[in-house]
C-alpha cells in the first residue's frame, strides 16, 4: 500500500509540473505525462478509489494518449 501511495504522490507531482510548465510540450514530455497519468490511475485503482479511477480512465480513453486503448479495455472490464 505504501508503495502505491508514494508512486501516486510522485506521479501527481510530475503531472502538476508538466501542466504548469510554460515550456512547449515536446513528444518526450507528452510521453512522460501520459505515463504519469496512467500510473496515477493505476494507483487510484489499487487504493480502492474506483470512481475516481473510472473518471481518469475515461479521460485517458478519450484522449490521444498512448494508454487510450488500455484505458478503454480496463473500462470495458469494470
Secondary structure, 3 states (H helix, E strand, C coil): CHHHHHHHHHHHHHHHHHHHCCCCCCHHHHHHHHHHHHHHHHHHHHCCCHHHHHHHHHHHHCCCCCCHHHHHHHHHHC
